[in-house]
Amino acid sequence: MRTGVEPKPAWRRIPLSIRKATSEALGAEVTTGRRVWGGYGPSPTFRLRLADGRRAFLKGCSPDASEFMRAAFARELTVYEELHELIGEWSPSVYGHFTRDDWNILILEDVGPKSVPPWTARPAKSIVQSFARFHAANKGVALPDWLKRPSEWMDDPGLVWNWTRDRGSRIERSAVASDSAAEAAEWFARNGPMLRSVSSRLKTTPLPSQLLHCDARSDNLRWKNGRLYLVDWAEAVAGPPEFDAAVFIQSIAVESPLDPETILGWYREVNPLDPKITEAAVCVAAAFFADRAWLPELPGLPRLRTFQKRQLVVTLRWALRRLGVETPMWLRAMAEVPAE
């Protein structure tokens, strides 16, 4: 079933040389290729059925892909190649990869169709606790130098609310609140120091780093036979698990009626988290969406900003709740706008 509006080519539109090379790599002819919808980009993705009955998943990077998409593909391939011992229990098997005619192809184990949404309490708890076990299993494991540490990936000033210092930047980003933009700009001016102080903990507090997926959400996971599979590892970094947990939990809360604190409680039953660092992580997640949700939609990603607005509402309300700060009226008004 199609769940996205992003353009994705049909299997028959993929060059014959690529289709033949895929069959060669798998050792059997590909008889059908069904597009996998979802996500926020136009990457060619397919569930393949082979003549011998096997299945596989293919992800491609075409010659006309943007530099951003090419870089992401290369990062993901590096993770699968170099961190397979760390992620193996929580990722599909790699069947092969190749480059031909300026196409880059990654072939993985097919772990089935989307599992969620809908998010209900029972599967959500199981999935979140498996995610917590991923973090728990990787505590103290040595990581390669090429994985970015917080000092690198937190270098983006937008992640620590630095734009709240500048009146023009506050006005720009407050446009996300539509008719309440002026109220939002005043609120950011008053509360900017608090948001900057809390979020900066993630960068300044000495913390042991461990492997983070950094893009865990419903499009990037499968729940099959009681096992969690994480896909799309392009954003993997090293850092505190509080950040990975916060990013994942907000994505569930956006797509469901589940309360983020309830979801966090399920996670902490398996892998305890530092409350202060958790506050910082939620603030950083909110900062990310506040810094981007006001921007125009990107070509090829027509749903991204709309979804980021919903994520801003969830993460900022969650952050303020943890900090004991009342939700402002402009944010309440955003929450009441129906999802598009």
Secondary structure, DSSP 4 states (H G I P E B T S, - for coil): -----S----GGGS-HHHHHHHHHHHTS-EEEEEE---SSS---EEEEEETTS-EEEEEEE-TT--HHHHHHHHHHHHHHHHSHHHHGGGSPPEEEEEEETTEEEEEE----S---SSP-HHHHHHHHHHHHHHHHHTTT----TTSPPHHHHTT-GGGGTGGGGSHHHHHHHHGGGGGGHHHHHHHHHHHHHHHHHHHTHHHHS----EEE-S--SGGGEEEETTEEEE---TT-EEE-HHHHHHHHHHHHHHTSS--HHHHHHHHHTTS---HHHHHHHHHHHHHHHHHHTTSPPBTTBTTHHHHHHHHHHHHHHHHHHHHT-PPPHHHHHHHTSPP-
